[in-house]
Amino acid sequence: MVACLVTMVVLLFGNVALRYLFNSGINISDEVSRLAFVWLIFIGSVLAVRTHTHMGVTMLVERFGPAARRISHLFCQVLILAVLCMWIKGGWAQTQIGMGTQLPVTGLPAGLFDLACLYAALAMALLTLADIVLTLGGAEPPLDASATDPLS
C-alpha cells in the first residue's frame, strides 16, 4: 500500500511541477497513478477484511447469545464466500479479456486493473475460509471491528 501511495504522490506531484515549471510532463504518470490507486484500494479492502474493520451494523447481533451469534456469523461468512466466488469467476474472466488490451501510453495490459480485483477476491475468500474454520473450531466470532487477525 505504501509503494502504491508513494508512486501516486511522486508521479502526480512530479507531473504537476513539470507542467507548471517547464511546460512538459511525464507521459505515463496518469496511467501508472490510476493503476496504483486501483491496487491501493483493493489491497486496503483485503486488509480491512483481515482486521474485521469493514463497516457493519451490529445492533441486532449484540443482543444474541453466544450460540446464535456464532450461527449468524457463520451464515454471513458463507454468504460472503458465495459472493466472493462469483467475484472470482467474474474477475478471472475480466482479467483474461483485459490482458489482450493495452493501455494507450504505457502499453501495459489493461488486465492489470482487473487483476487487482481478482487478487482481492481470492485473498478475501481465503481469509473468509480461515474465519469459518476458526469459528467452527470454537473461536469467538468478532462482534464488530477488532484487532484479532483470523490467521493468527
DONUSE-282232 format. One line per field, with one value per residue: residue number from 1; residue in three letters; x, y, z of N, C-alpha, C, O in turn. Coordinates in nm, 2 decimals, padded with zeros to 4 digits. Layout:
<atoms>
resi	NUM_...
resn	ALA_...
n_px	X_...
n_py	Y_...
n_pz	Z_...
ca_px	X_...
ca_py	Y_...
ca_pz	Z_...
c_px	X_...
c_py	Y_...
c_pz	Z_...
o_px	X_...
o_py	Y_...
o_pz	Z_...
</atoms>
This chain:
<atoms>
resi	1_2_3_4_5_6_7_8_9_10_11_12_13_14_15_16_17_18_19_20_21_22_23_24_25_26_27_28_29_30_31_32_33_34_35_36_37_38_39_40_41_42_43_44_45_46_47_48_49_50_51_52_53_54_55_56_57_58_59_60_61_62_63_64_65_66_67_68_69_70_71_72_73_74_75_76_77_78_79_80_81_82_83_84_85_86_87_88_89_90_91_92_93_94_95_96_97_98_99_100_101_102_103_104_105_106_107_108_109_110_111_112_113_114_115_116_117_118_119_120_121_122_123_124_125_126_127_128_129_130_131_132_133_134_135_136_137_138_139_140_141_142_143_144_145_146_147_148_149_150_151_152
resn	MET_VAL_ALA_CYS_LEU_VAL_THR_MET_VAL_VAL_LEU_LEU_PHE_GLY_ASN_VAL_ALA_LEU_ARG_TYR_LEU_PHE_ASN_SER_GLY_ILE_ASN_ILE_SER_ASP_GLU_VAL_SER_ARG_LEU_ALA_PHE_VAL_TRP_LEU_ILE_PHE_ILE_GLY_SER_VAL_LEU_ALA_VAL_ARG_THR_HIS_THR_HIS_MET_GLY_VAL_THR_MET_LEU_VAL_GLU_ARG_PHE_GLY_PRO_ALA_ALA_ARG_ARG_ILE_SER_HIS_LEU_PHE_CYS_GLN_VAL_LEU_ILE_LEU_ALA_VAL_LEU_CYS_MET_TRP_ILE_LYS_GLY_GLY_TRP_ALA_GLN_THR_GLN_ILE_GLY_MET_GLY_THR_GLN_LEU_PRO_VAL_THR_GLY_LEU_PRO_ALA_GLY_LEU_PHE_ASP_LEU_ALA_CYS_LEU_TYR_ALA_ALA_LEU_ALA_MET_ALA_LEU_LEU_THR_LEU_ALA_ASP_ILE_VAL_LEU_THR_LEU_GLY_GLY_ALA_GLU_PRO_PRO_LEU_ASP_ALA_SER_ALA_THR_ASP_PRO_LEU_SER
n_px	00.08_00.20_00.39_00.23_00.10_00.32_00.42_00.20_00.20_00.45_00.46_00.23_00.27_00.52_00.46_00.27_00.44_00.64_00.48_00.39_00.64_00.82_00.67_00.62_00.57_00.52_00.46_00.35_00.24_-00.03_-00.16_-00.01_-00.04_-00.32_-00.34_-00.19_-00.36_-00.59_-00.49_-00.41_-00.66_-00.78_-00.60_-00.62_-00.88_-00.86_-00.70_-00.88_-01.07_-00.92_-00.86_-01.11_-01.24_-01.43_-01.73_-02.00_-02.32_-02.42_-02.63_-02.84_-02.71_-02.57_-02.75_-02.78_-02.73_-02.43_-02.44_-02.63_-02.51_-02.28_-02.39_-02.52_-02.30_-02.15_-02.34_-02.34_-02.08_-02.07_-02.24_-02.09_-01.87_-01.99_-02.06_-01.80_-01.70_-01.84_-01.74_-01.47_-01.49_-01.59_-01.39_-01.17_-01.25_-01.27_-01.00_-00.87_-00.98_-00.89_-00.62_-00.55_-00.57_-00.41_-00.29_-00.31_-00.08_00.13_00.15_00.10_-00.08_-00.43_-00.56_-00.43_-00.56_-00.80_-00.68_-00.62_-00.86_-00.93_-00.72_-00.79_-01.04_-00.97_-00.79_-00.96_-01.15_-00.99_-00.93_-01.19_-01.26_-01.07_-01.16_-01.41_-01.33_-01.19_-01.40_-01.58_-01.41_-01.43_-01.35_-01.43_-01.67_-01.61_-01.76_-01.77_-01.56_-01.23_-00.91_-00.82_-00.65_-00.75_-00.58_-00.40
n_py	-00.12_00.12_00.15_00.19_00.43_00.60_00.59_00.71_00.97_01.07_01.06_01.21_01.46_01.52_01.54_01.76_01.96_01.96_02.04_02.30_02.43_02.37_02.34_02.08_01.73_01.41_01.15_00.89_00.92_00.95_00.71_00.51_00.61_00.59_00.31_00.24_00.35_00.20_-00.06_00.01_00.06_-00.20_-00.36_-00.24_-00.31_-00.58_-00.58_-00.46_-00.66_-00.86_-00.75_-00.72_-00.47_-00.36_-00.18_-00.24_-00.34_-00.39_-00.39_-00.57_-00.82_-00.79_-00.84_-01.11_-01.44_-01.64_-01.88_-01.82_-01.60_-01.71_-01.88_-01.69_-01.55_-01.75_-01.80_-01.55_-01.54_-01.76_-01.66_-01.44_-01.57_-01.70_-01.49_-01.39_-01.60_-01.57_-01.32_-01.39_-01.56_-01.38_-01.18_-01.33_-01.38_-01.12_-01.04_-01.20_-01.11_-00.85_-00.87_-00.89_-00.64_-00.33_-00.05_00.29_00.47_00.36_00.10_-00.12_-00.42_-00.39_-00.55_-00.55_-00.39_-00.53_-00.75_-00.67_-00.67_-00.95_-01.05_-00.94_-01.06_-01.33_-01.33_-01.23_-01.44_-01.65_-01.55_-01.54_-01.81_-01.90_-01.77_-01.90_-02.16_-02.12_-02.03_-02.25_-02.41_-02.32_-02.07_-01.74_-01.55_-01.24_-00.94_-00.69_-00.44_-00.55_-00.62_-00.87_-01.11_-01.32_-01.51_-01.56
n_pz	00.00_00.08_-00.12_-00.35_-00.28_-00.25_-00.52_-00.65_-00.54_-00.60_-00.89_-00.96_-00.83_-00.94_-01.21_-01.21_-01.12_-01.32_-01.54_-01.47_-01.42_-01.63_-01.86_-01.96_-01.92_-01.75_-01.94_-01.87_-01.62_-01.55_-01.62_-01.48_-01.22_-01.18_-01.20_-00.97_-00.78_-00.80_-00.72_-00.46_-00.34_-00.35_-00.21_00.03_00.09_00.13_00.35_00.54_00.56_00.67_00.93_01.03_01.00_00.82_00.76_00.97_01.09_01.40_01.59_01.62_01.64_01.87_02.07_02.06_02.20_02.27_02.11_01.91_01.80_01.69_01.50_01.33_01.25_01.11_00.90_00.77_00.69_00.51_00.31_00.23_00.13_-00.09_-00.26_-00.30_-00.45_-00.69_-00.76_-00.80_-01.02_-01.21_-01.20_-01.30_-01.56_-01.66_-01.63_-01.81_-02.05_-02.04_-02.06_-02.32_-02.42_-02.46_-02.26_-02.37_-02.34_-02.18_-02.26_-02.11_-02.01_-02.00_-01.83_-01.59_-01.41_-01.37_-01.26_-01.00_-00.88_-00.90_-00.74_-00.49_-00.44_-00.43_-00.21_00.00_00.00_00.09_00.35_00.46_00.45_00.64_00.86_00.89_00.94_01.19_01.35_01.35_01.48_01.74_01.81_01.92_01.74_01.58_01.70_01.60_01.45_01.52_01.67_01.62_01.43_01.17_01.08_01.28
ca_px	00.00_00.29_00.45_00.13_00.08_00.44_00.42_00.10_00.24_00.57_00.42_00.14_00.34_00.62_00.39_00.22_00.56_00.69_00.39_00.39_00.77_00.89_00.57_00.63_00.52_00.56_00.35_00.29_00.20_-00.17_-00.20_00.05_-00.11_-00.45_-00.32_-00.15_-00.47_-00.68_-00.43_-00.42_-00.80_-00.81_-00.51_-00.68_-01.00_-00.82_-00.65_-01.00_-01.13_-00.83_-00.87_-01.25_-01.28_-01.53_-01.84_-02.10_-02.43_-02.42_-02.72_-02.92_-02.63_-02.52_-02.85_-02.78_-02.64_-02.31_-02.47_-02.70_-02.41_-02.19_-02.47_-02.54_-02.17_-02.12_-02.43_-02.29_-01.95_-02.10_-02.29_-01.98_-01.79_-02.06_-02.04_-01.66_-01.68_-01.89_-01.64_-01.35_-01.52_-01.60_-01.26_-01.09_-01.30_-01.23_-00.86_-00.83_-01.02_-00.81_-00.48_-00.54_-00.59_-00.30_-00.32_-00.25_00.05_00.24_00.15_00.08_-00.21_-00.54_-00.60_-00.37_-00.67_-00.88_-00.60_-00.63_-01.00_-00.91_-00.64_-00.87_-01.15_-00.91_-00.74_-01.08_-01.21_-00.91_-00.95_-01.32_-01.25_-00.99_-01.25_-01.51_-01.27_-01.17_-01.53_-01.62_-01.31_-01.46_-01.31_-01.54_-01.68_-01.60_-01.88_-01.75_-01.41_-01.15_-00.77_-00.77_-00.61_-00.80_-00.47_-00.30
ca_py	00.00_00.23_00.17_00.25_00.57_00.68_00.60_00.81_01.11_01.11_01.08_01.32_01.58_01.55_01.58_01.89_02.05_01.98_02.11_02.44_02.49_02.35_02.32_01.95_01.64_01.27_01.09_00.77_00.94_00.93_00.57_00.44_00.66_00.52_00.17_00.23_00.38_00.08_-00.16_00.06_00.03_-00.34_-00.41_-00.19_-00.38_-00.71_-00.55_-00.44_-00.80_-00.93_-00.69_-00.70_-00.33_-00.32_-00.13_-00.34_-00.30_-00.50_-00.37_-00.69_-00.93_-00.77_-00.89_-01.26_-01.52_-01.69_-01.98_-01.75_-01.51_-01.80_-01.93_-01.58_-01.52_-01.85_-01.78_-01.43_-01.57_-01.84_-01.57_-01.36_-01.66_-01.73_-01.36_-01.38_-01.70_-01.51_-01.22_-01.45_-01.60_-01.26_-01.12_-01.41_-01.36_-00.98_-01.03_-01.27_-01.02_-00.73_-00.90_-00.87_-00.50_-00.25_00.09_00.36_00.54_00.27_-00.03_-00.23_-00.48_-00.33_-00.65_-00.53_-00.33_-00.64_-00.85_-00.63_-00.72_-01.09_-01.07_-00.91_-01.16_-01.45_-01.31_-01.22_-01.57_-01.73_-01.50_-01.58_-01.95_-01.92_-01.73_-02.00_-02.27_-02.08_-02.02_-02.38_-02.47_-02.28_-01.93_-01.64_-01.47_-01.10_-00.87_-00.57_-00.42_-00.60_-00.63_-01.00_-01.15_-01.45_-01.61_-01.58
ca_pz	00.00_00.08_-00.25_-00.44_-00.24_-00.29_-00.66_-00.69_-00.50_-00.68_-01.03_-00.98_-00.79_-01.04_-01.33_-01.19_-01.11_-01.46_-01.63_-01.44_-01.42_-01.76_-01.97_-02.00_-01.82_-01.75_-02.01_-01.81_-01.48_-01.53_-01.62_-01.37_-01.09_-01.18_-01.17_-00.83_-00.70_-00.80_-00.64_-00.33_-00.29_-00.33_-00.11_00.16_00.12_00.19_00.49_00.62_00.59_00.77_01.06_01.06_01.01_00.73_00.83_01.00_01.18_01.50_01.70_01.64_01.68_02.01_02.16_02.05_02.28_02.20_02.00_01.79_01.74_01.61_01.38_01.24_01.19_01.00_00.79_00.70_00.62_00.39_00.21_00.18_00.04_-00.22_-00.34_-00.34_-00.56_-00.81_-00.79_-00.85_-01.16_-01.30_-01.21_-01.38_-01.70_-01.70_-01.64_-01.93_-02.16_-02.04_-02.09_-02.46_-02.45_-02.40_-02.23_-02.48_-02.32_-02.12_-02.33_-02.02_-02.03_-01.92_-01.74_-01.46_-01.33_-01.33_-01.17_-00.86_-00.84_-00.88_-00.62_-00.37_-00.42_-00.38_-00.07_00.09_00.01_00.18_00.49_00.50_00.48_00.76_00.97_00.91_01.01_01.32_01.42_01.37_01.58_01.87_01.83_01.93_01.62_01.61_01.70_01.51_01.42_01.62_01.63_01.60_01.29_01.15_01.05_01.39
c_px	00.09_00.35_00.35_00.11_00.20_00.45_00.32_00.15_00.35_00.54_00.33_00.20_00.44_00.57_00.34_00.34_00.62_00.61_00.39_00.53_00.84_00.80_00.59_00.57_00.57_00.44_00.28_00.23_00.06_-00.21_-00.14_-00.01_-00.24_-00.44_-00.28_-00.27_-00.57_-00.62_-00.43_-00.56_-00.82_-00.72_-00.57_-00.81_-00.97_-00.77_-00.77_-01.07_-01.05_-00.84_-01.01_-01.29_-01.37_-01.65_-01.94_-02.20_-02.45_-02.53_-02.82_-02.83_-02.58_-02.62_-02.86_-02.70_-02.53_-02.35_-02.54_-02.60_-02.32_-02.26_-02.49_-02.41_-02.13_-02.21_-02.38_-02.16_-01.97_-02.16_-02.18_-01.89_-01.86_-02.05_-01.90_-01.63_-01.73_-01.79_-01.52_-01.38_-01.53_-01.47_-01.16_-01.12_-01.25_-01.08_-00.81_-00.87_-00.92_-00.66_-00.45_-00.55_-00.47_-00.35_-00.25_-00.12_00.16_00.25_00.13_-00.06_-00.31_-00.59_-00.53_-00.47_-00.76_-00.81_-00.61_-00.76_-00.99_-00.83_-00.72_-00.97_-01.08_-00.86_-00.85_-01.14_-01.12_-00.92_-01.09_-01.32_-01.18_-01.08_-01.36_-01.45_-01.24_-01.30_-01.59_-01.53_-01.33_-01.41_-01.44_-01.55_-01.67_-01.73_-01.88_-01.60_-01.33_-01.01_-00.73_-00.76_-00.67_-00.70_-00.38_-00.36
c_py	00.12_00.26_00.23_00.39_00.65_00.70_00.71_00.95_01.16_01.14_01.20_01.45_01.62_01.60_01.72_01.99_02.07_02.06_02.26_02.51_02.49_02.33_02.19_01.86_01.50_01.20_00.98_00.80_00.91_00.79_00.49_00.48_00.59_00.38_00.15_00.26_00.26_-00.03_-00.12_00.03_-00.11_-00.40_-00.36_-00.26_-00.52_-00.69_-00.53_-00.57_-00.87_-00.88_-00.67_-00.56_-00.28_-00.27_-00.24_-00.28_-00.41_-00.49_-00.49_-00.81_-00.92_-00.83_-01.05_-01.32_-01.57_-01.79_-01.91_-01.66_-01.59_-01.84_-01.81_-01.54_-01.62_-01.83_-01.66_-01.47_-01.66_-01.76_-01.49_-01.45_-01.69_-01.61_-01.36_-01.49_-01.64_-01.40_-01.28_-01.50_-01.48_-01.19_-01.19_-01.38_-01.22_-00.97_-01.09_-01.18_-00.90_-00.75_-00.88_-00.73_-00.42_-00.11_00.17_00.42_00.44_00.14_-00.15_-00.29_-00.41_-00.43_-00.64_-00.47_-00.44_-00.74_-00.80_-00.68_-00.87_-01.12_-01.05_-01.01_-01.29_-01.44_-01.30_-01.36_-01.66_-01.68_-01.54_-01.73_-01.98_-01.88_-01.84_-02.12_-02.24_-02.08_-02.16_-02.45_-02.42_-02.13_-01.84_-01.56_-01.32_-01.03_-00.75_-00.56_-00.47_-00.61_-00.77_-01.04_-01.29_-01.55_-01.63_-01.68
c_pz	00.00_-00.06_-00.35_-00.41_-00.28_-00.44_-00.71_-00.66_-00.58_-00.82_-01.05_-00.94_-00.90_-01.17_-01.32_-01.19_-01.25_-01.55_-01.60_-01.45_-01.56_-01.88_-02.03_-01.90_-01.84_-01.82_-01.94_-01.68_-01.46_-01.52_-01.51_-01.23_-01.08_-01.14_-01.02_-00.74_-00.69_-00.71_-00.49_-00.26_-00.26_-00.22_00.03_00.19_00.18_00.33_00.58_00.65_00.69_00.91_01.11_01.08_00.90_00.81_00.85_01.09_01.27_01.61_01.72_01.69_01.82_02.11_02.16_02.16_02.20_02.09_01.88_01.72_01.65_01.48_01.28_01.17_01.08_00.88_00.70_00.62_00.50_00.28_00.15_00.09_-00.09_-00.31_-00.39_-00.45_-00.69_-00.86_-00.85_-01.00_-01.25_-01.31_-01.30_-01.53_-01.74_-01.71_-01.77_-02.05_-02.16_-02.07_-02.24_-02.51_-02.38_-02.37_-02.33_-02.46_-02.28_-02.20_-02.24_-02.05_-01.94_-01.82_-01.60_-01.36_-01.28_-01.24_-01.03_-00.80_-00.81_-00.76_-00.49_-00.34_-00.37_-00.24_00.03_00.11_00.11_00.33_00.54_00.53_00.61_00.88_00.99_00.98_01.16_01.41_01.44_01.47_01.72_01.90_01.84_01.81_01.66_01.60_01.61_01.49_01.54_01.57_01.61_01.46_01.27_01.12_01.17_01.49
o_px	00.06_00.36_00.39_00.10_00.18_00.48_00.35_00.14_00.35_00.58_00.36_00.18_00.46_00.62_00.35_00.33_00.65_00.66_00.39_00.54_00.90_00.85_00.57_00.52_00.64_00.33_00.16_00.17_00.02_-00.28_-00.21_-00.03_-00.28_-00.52_-00.33_-00.28_-00.62_-00.70_-00.45_-00.56_-00.88_-00.77_-00.57_-00.83_-01.04_-00.80_-00.77_-01.12_-01.10_-00.83_-01.03_-01.36_-01.39_-01.67_-01.97_-02.17_-02.49_-02.53_-02.87_-02.87_-02.55_-02.58_-02.92_-02.61_-02.52_-02.28_-02.50_-02.61_-02.28_-02.21_-02.47_-02.41_-02.09_-02.16_-02.38_-02.14_-01.90_-02.12_-02.18_-01.85_-01.79_-02.02_-01.88_-01.55_-01.66_-01.77_-01.46_-01.29_-01.47_-01.43_-01.08_-01.04_-01.20_-01.03_-00.72_-00.79_-00.88_-00.60_-00.33_-00.53_-00.44_-00.43_-00.14_-00.04_00.27_00.36_00.13_-00.15_-00.29_-00.65_-00.57_-00.46_-00.79_-00.87_-00.60_-00.77_-01.04_-00.87_-00.71_-00.99_-01.14_-00.88_-00.84_-01.19_-01.18_-00.93_-01.10_-01.38_-01.22_-01.08_-01.40_-01.51_-01.27_-01.30_-01.64_-01.58_-01.26_-01.44_-01.54_-01.45_-01.72_-01.81_-01.98_-01.53_-01.35_-00.98_-00.61_-00.84_-00.63_-00.72_-00.29_-00.29
o_py	00.22_00.37_00.31_00.48_00.76_00.81_00.79_01.04_01.27_01.25_01.28_01.55_01.74_01.69_01.80_02.10_02.18_02.13_02.34_02.62_02.58_02.30_02.17_01.91_01.47_01.20_00.97_00.71_00.86_00.74_00.41_00.40_00.55_00.33_00.06_00.20_00.23_-00.09_-00.20_-00.01_-00.15_-00.49_-00.44_-00.29_-00.56_-00.77_-00.58_-00.59_-00.93_-00.96_-00.61_-00.52_-00.15_-00.32_-00.32_-00.19_-00.52_-00.56_-00.51_-00.87_-01.02_-00.86_-01.11_-01.25_-01.55_-01.78_-01.94_-01.65_-01.55_-01.84_-01.83_-01.50_-01.58_-01.85_-01.67_-01.42_-01.65_-01.78_-01.47_-01.40_-01.70_-01.62_-01.32_-01.46_-01.66_-01.38_-01.22_-01.48_-01.49_-01.14_-01.13_-01.37_-01.20_-00.90_-01.04_-01.17_-00.86_-00.66_-00.87_-00.70_-00.44_-00.05_00.14_00.43_00.44_00.08_-00.26_-00.23_-00.39_-00.38_-00.70_-00.49_-00.44_-00.81_-00.89_-00.72_-00.92_-01.21_-01.13_-01.05_-01.35_-01.53_-01.36_-01.39_-01.73_-01.77_-01.57_-01.77_-02.06_-01.94_-01.86_-02.17_-02.32_-02.12_-02.18_-02.55_-02.46_-02.09_-01.87_-01.50_-01.28_-01.06_-00.72_-00.66_-00.42_-00.61_-00.79_-01.00_-01.38_-01.67_-01.72_-01.71
o_pz	-00.07_-00.10_-00.43_-00.50_-00.33_-00.49_-00.80_-00.74_-00.63_-00.88_-01.13_-01.02_-00.94_-01.23_-01.42_-01.26_-01.28_-01.63_-01.69_-01.49_-01.60_-01.99_-02.16_-01.80_-01.93_-01.77_-01.95_-01.62_-01.36_-01.43_-01.45_-01.14_-00.97_-01.06_-00.96_-00.63_-00.58_-00.63_-00.41_-00.15_-00.15_-00.15_00.13_00.31_00.27_00.42_00.70_00.76_00.78_01.00_01.21_01.18_00.89_00.92_00.76_01.17_01.23_01.70_01.83_01.79_01.89_02.22_02.24_02.21_02.08_01.98_01.77_01.60_01.54_01.38_01.16_01.05_00.97_00.77_00.58_00.51_00.40_00.16_00.02_-00.02_-00.19_-00.43_-00.50_-00.54_-00.80_-00.98_-00.94_-01.08_-01.36_-01.42_-01.37_-01.61_-01.86_-01.80_-01.84_-02.15_-02.27_-02.11_-02.28_-02.63_-02.26_-02.44_-02.38_-02.56_-02.34_-02.20_-02.28_-02.10_-01.82_-01.72_-01.51_-01.24_-01.16_-01.16_-00.94_-00.69_-00.71_-00.68_-00.40_-00.22_-00.28_-00.16_00.14_00.22_00.19_00.42_00.66_00.63_00.69_00.98_01.11_01.08_01.25_01.52_01.55_01.54_01.81_02.01_01.77_01.77_01.77_01.52_01.54_01.50_01.66_01.45_01.59_01.37_01.35_01.13_01.16_01.59
</atoms>
